[in-house]
Amino acid sequence: MRIATWNVNSIAARLPAVTAWLLEQQPDVLCLQEIKCVAERFPAAAFAELGYHAAVFGQPTYNGVAILARQPPVEVERGFPGQPDGPARLIAAAVGPVRVVDVYVPNGAPLGSDRYSGKLAWLAQLRAYLDARHTPDELLVLCGDFNVAPEPRDVYDPAALAAQVLFTPPERAALAPVAAWGLVDTFRLHESEPGHYSWWDYRQAAFRRNLGLRIDHVWATPPLAAACTGAWIDRAPRGGERPSDHAPVVADFAL
C-alpha cells in the first residue's frame, strides 16, 4: 500500500501536475493540503477518471485538505470534534485497513504573533485528538504539511533557522508530544542523512541551491511502521512547470 502526502498550494493551479504524478507513482492514497477551494469546486471528476475517490474538507481561498484513494474513504471526519466550521486543516478517513489522518498545520508566522501561539495550541489539539479517538496499536497514518522541521538535520541551516518560524524550539517542542503519542517518522526509518527536504521557498533560487526544510511527513503507528518497506521525497515535481513549493512525500507498506 503506497501512501503519499503533498501540499499542492492550490489544486486549481496544480491539477495537471497532480494527475500526472498519480499516473506515474500510482499511490493507493494521496493526502493533499492547501487545496484552496470549497468542496464543490474540487476537481473530483478528474480524479475519478483516474480511479480515485475523494474526501474533501475545503475552504474558500485558504487552507483545505483532501484524501484521494483507490478504495472509497469511509468514516470520514472533518475538523476536530465539535469544530465542524473551523479552519479546513484536518480530514480523517478509513481507507482499507488503515486510518488516514491528513493535516495542514498552521504556518504560525510571524514569530510571537497570535498566529504563532495558535499554531502551538493547534498541535496540542492534535495530540488531544489522537488521545481521544485512537490508540497506537491501530493501523494509523498521520500525513501532511506539519509546518515544523523536527530535527537539525531536517533544515539547511539549523543555527540561523532556529529563530525563524518552522524550526523554533517552541514549535519543535509542541510537535514532540504528537510523535510521543506513538508515531514513527517513516522517512527516517530509511534515510538518516541530512540534506533531504520537502519544502523550498520560491525566492533566492532556494530549490536549485537546496536551501530547504523537511516539514511534510508520513508518520505511522508502530504496527504500521513495522510494515514500511520504503519512504522517500519525490523532488521531481518541485522542479517542474508552475510547481508547488512542496514536494510529495511517499511511504510504502507491505499490507
C-alpha positions as semicolon CSV with decimal commas, in nm:
position;residue;x (nm);y (nm);z (nm)
1;M;0,000;0,000;0,000
2;R;0,153;0,329;-0,113
3;I;0,055;0,636;0,091
4;A;0,169;0,985;-0,003
5;T;0,122;1,343;0,106
6;W;0,158;1,668;-0,091
7;N;0,088;2,032;-0,016
8;V;-0,018;2,141;-0,365
9;N;-0,058;2,514;-0,291
10;S;-0,387;2,537;-0,492
11;I;-0,538;2,236;-0,662
12;A;-0,667;2,458;-0,943
13;A;-0,314;2,567;-1,027
14;R;-0,159;2,225;-0,977
15;L;-0,419;1,987;-1,123
16;P;-0,210;1,884;-1,429
17;A;0,091;1,818;-1,208
18;V;-0,112;1,613;-0,959
19;T;-0,286;1,399;-1,221
20;A;0,046;1,334;-1,398
21;W;0,206;1,236;-1,067
22;L;-0,079;0,999;-0,981
23;L;-0,038;0,826;-1,316
24;E;0,336;0,795;-1,264
25;Q;0,353;0,689;-0,899
26;Q;0,019;0,508;-0,861
27;P;-0,031;0,570;-0,489
28;D;-0,319;0,398;-0,313
29;V;-0,372;0,710;-0,101
30;L;-0,270;1,071;-0,164
31;C;-0,328;1,326;0,111
32;L;-0,349;1,682;-0,019
33;Q;-0,311;2,008;0,170
34;E;-0,373;2,372;0,085
35;I;-0,621;2,290;-0,190
36;K;-0,760;2,646;-0,157
37;C;-1,115;2,573;-0,270
38;V;-1,452;2,465;-0,136
39;A;-1,556;2,104;-0,181
40;E;-1,795;2,194;-0,463
41;R;-1,506;2,332;-0,669
42;F;-1,268;2,044;-0,602
43;P;-1,196;1,858;-0,931
44;A;-1,321;1,522;-0,807
45;A;-1,432;1,417;-1,157
46;A;-1,077;1,449;-1,292
47;F;-0,952;1,218;-1,020
48;A;-1,242;0,977;-1,063
49;E;-1,132;0,928;-1,424
50;L;-0,802;0,801;-1,285
51;G;-0,974;0,566;-1,042
52;Y;-0,958;0,778;-0,727
53;H;-1,234;0,859;-0,480
54;A;-1,214;1,192;-0,299
55;A;-1,299;1,302;0,055
56;V;-1,271;1,680;0,082
57;F;-1,276;1,944;0,354
58;G;-1,250;2,271;0,168
59;Q;-1,244;2,641;0,238
60;P;-1,259;2,941;0,001
61;T;-0,915;3,078;-0,096
62;Y;-0,724;2,938;0,202
63;N;-0,637;2,605;0,365
64;G;-0,831;2,294;0,260
65;V;-0,741;1,925;0,282
66;A;-0,844;1,620;0,081
67;I;-0,784;1,246;0,069
68;L;-0,767;1,071;-0,269
69;A;-0,787;0,693;-0,251
70;R;-0,838;0,396;-0,478
71;Q;-1,078;0,248;-0,223
72;P;-1,366;0,472;-0,115
73;P;-1,274;0,660;0,205
74;V;-1,529;0,579;0,476
75;E;-1,599;0,704;0,829
76;V;-1,487;1,049;0,718
77;E;-1,427;1,315;0,985
78;R;-1,374;1,680;0,900
79;G;-1,201;1,901;1,155
80;F;-1,153;1,843;1,524
81;P;-1,458;1,701;1,703
82;G;-1,705;1,974;1,787
83;Q;-1,544;2,219;1,541
84;P;-1,706;2,141;1,205
85;D;-1,697;2,506;1,100
86;G;-1,334;2,563;1,196
87;P;-1,047;2,613;0,951
88;A;-1,020;2,329;0,699
89;R;-0,698;2,176;0,834
90;L;-0,782;1,815;0,925
91;I;-0,964;1,535;0,749
92;A;-0,958;1,169;0,851
93;A;-1,098;0,855;0,692
94;A;-1,061;0,479;0,688
95;V;-0,905;0,351;0,365
96;G;-0,897;-0,026;0,362
97;P;-0,727;-0,140;0,685
98;V;-0,564;0,198;0,759
99;R;-0,698;0,505;0,935
100;V;-0,564;0,804;0,744
101;V;-0,536;1,142;0,920
102;D;-0,445;1,427;0,684
103;V;-0,339;1,756;0,845
104;Y;-0,234;2,103;0,739
105;V;-0,077;2,251;1,050
106;P;-0,090;2,634;1,067
107;N;0,222;2,814;0,948
108;G;0,235;3,035;1,256
109;A;0,411;3,338;1,108
110;P;0,504;3,592;1,221
111;L;0,704;3,480;1,522
112;G;0,546;3,586;1,851
113;S;0,208;3,668;1,698
114;D;-0,135;3,526;1,781
115;R;-0,091;3,303;1,477
116;Y;0,226;3,163;1,629
117;S;0,066;3,087;1,965
118;G;-0,236;2,950;1,776
119;K;-0,008;2,705;1,595
120;L;0,127;2,573;1,924
121;A;-0,229;2,536;2,052
122;W;-0,334;2,356;1,732
123;L;-0,059;2,099;1,779
124;A;-0,177;2,045;2,136
125;Q;-0,528;1,989;1,998
126;L;-0,389;1,734;1,755
127;R;-0,234;1,537;2,040
128;A;-0,563;1,556;2,233
129;Y;-0,747;1,436;1,922
130;L;-0,522;1,130;1,896
131;D;-0,564;1,060;2,268
132;A;-0,942;1,078;2,243
133;R;-1,002;0,897;1,913
134;H;-0,728;0,639;1,866
135;T;-0,466;0,412;2,020
136;P;-0,112;0,349;1,897
137;D;-0,182;-0,019;1,837
138;E;-0,413;0,068;1,545
139;L;-0,300;0,084;1,183
140;L;-0,296;0,463;1,158
141;V;-0,100;0,708;0,945
142;L;-0,069;1,081;1,013
143;C;0,020;1,261;0,690
144;G;0,051;1,619;0,589
145;D;0,223;1,952;0,597
146;F;0,324;1,981;0,962
147;N;0,495;2,318;0,908
148;V;0,762;2,203;1,153
149;A;1,102;2,051;1,083
150;P;1,162;1,814;1,376
151;E;1,543;1,797;1,391
152;P;1,854;1,996;1,292
153;R;1,925;1,750;1,010
154;D;1,587;1,847;0,862
155;V;1,689;2,206;0,775
156;Y;1,968;2,355;0,568
157;D;2,095;2,593;0,838
158;P;1,993;2,490;1,191
159;A;2,162;2,781;1,367
160;A;2,004;3,053;1,155
161;L;1,662;2,890;1,124
162;A;1,619;2,830;1,498
163;A;1,500;3,190;1,520
164;Q;1,253;3,156;1,232
165;V;0,907;3,004;1,212
166;L;0,904;2,634;1,113
167;F;1,207;2,543;1,324
168;T;1,189;2,738;1,651
169;P;1,236;2,540;1,975
170;P;0,875;2,602;2,091
171;E;0,735;2,463;1,765
172;R;0,954;2,155;1,784
173;A;0,856;2,112;2,150
174;A;0,488;2,138;2,056
175;L;0,526;1,872;1,786
176;A;0,716;1,629;2,010
177;P;0,409;1,513;2,210
178;V;0,234;1,423;1,883
179;A;0,518;1,188;1,798
180;A;0,538;1,065;2,156
181;W;0,174;0,955;2,138
182;G;0,307;0,661;1,937
183;L;0,411;0,762;1,586
184;V;0,715;0,677;1,378
185;D;0,864;0,905;1,112
186;T;0,865;0,665;0,815
187;F;1,117;0,868;0,616
188;R;1,372;0,840;0,895
189;L;1,326;0,462;0,903
190;H;1,501;0,453;0,567
191;E;1,716;0,767;0,545
192;S;1,929;0,905;0,829
193;E;2,135;1,164;0,641
194;P;2,074;1,541;0,641
195;G;2,006;1,736;0,322
196;H;1,666;1,586;0,240
197;Y;1,389;1,845;0,227
198;S;1,025;1,868;0,121
199;W;0,981;2,247;0,100
200;W;1,187;2,518;-0,065
201;D;1,100;2,887;-0,080
202;Y;1,018;3,022;-0,426
203;R;1,271;3,300;-0,366
204;Q;1,652;3,314;-0,378
205;A;1,681;3,008;-0,605
206;A;1,622;2,801;-0,290
207;F;1,534;2,480;-0,474
208;R;1,834;2,494;-0,706
209;R;2,060;2,563;-0,406
210;N;1,879;2,302;-0,192
211;L;1,803;2,553;0,082
212;G;1,507;2,360;0,215
213;L;1,326;2,223;0,518
214;R;1,167;1,883;0,576
215;I;0,824;1,988;0,703
216;D;0,598;1,736;0,523
217;H;0,572;1,398;0,687
218;V;0,422;1,049;0,682
219;W;0,412;0,924;1,040
220;A;0,277;0,580;1,126
221;T;0,184;0,387;1,438
222;P;0,429;0,110;1,534
223;P;0,235;-0,181;1,377
224;L;0,204;0,010;1,051
225;A;0,563;0,137;1,063
226;A;0,679;-0,223;1,102
227;A;0,532;-0,289;0,757
228;C;0,701;0,014;0,595
229;T;0,929;-0,107;0,315
230;G;1,043;0,232;0,188
231;A;0,993;0,607;0,210
232;W;1,122;0,898;0,006
233;I;1,071;1,256;-0,106
234;D;0,995;1,295;-0,476
235;R;1,177;1,614;-0,577
236;A;1,083;1,589;-0,945
237;P;0,752;1,781;-0,928
238;R;0,922;2,070;-0,746
239;G;1,144;2,120;-1,050
240;G;0,854;2,112;-1,296
241;E;0,643;2,384;-1,455
242;R;0,448;2,609;-1,216
243;P;0,536;2,388;-0,920
244;S;0,407;2,388;-0,568
245;D;0,677;2,494;-0,324
246;H;0,639;2,150;-0,163
247;A;0,735;1,805;-0,293
248;P;0,537;1,483;-0,243
249;V;0,647;1,252;0,037
250;V;0,580;0,881;-0,015
251;A;0,581;0,570;0,203
252;D;0,522;0,209;0,101
253;F;0,372;-0,053;0,332
254;A;0,357;-0,430;0,290
255;L;-0,014;-0,464;0,356
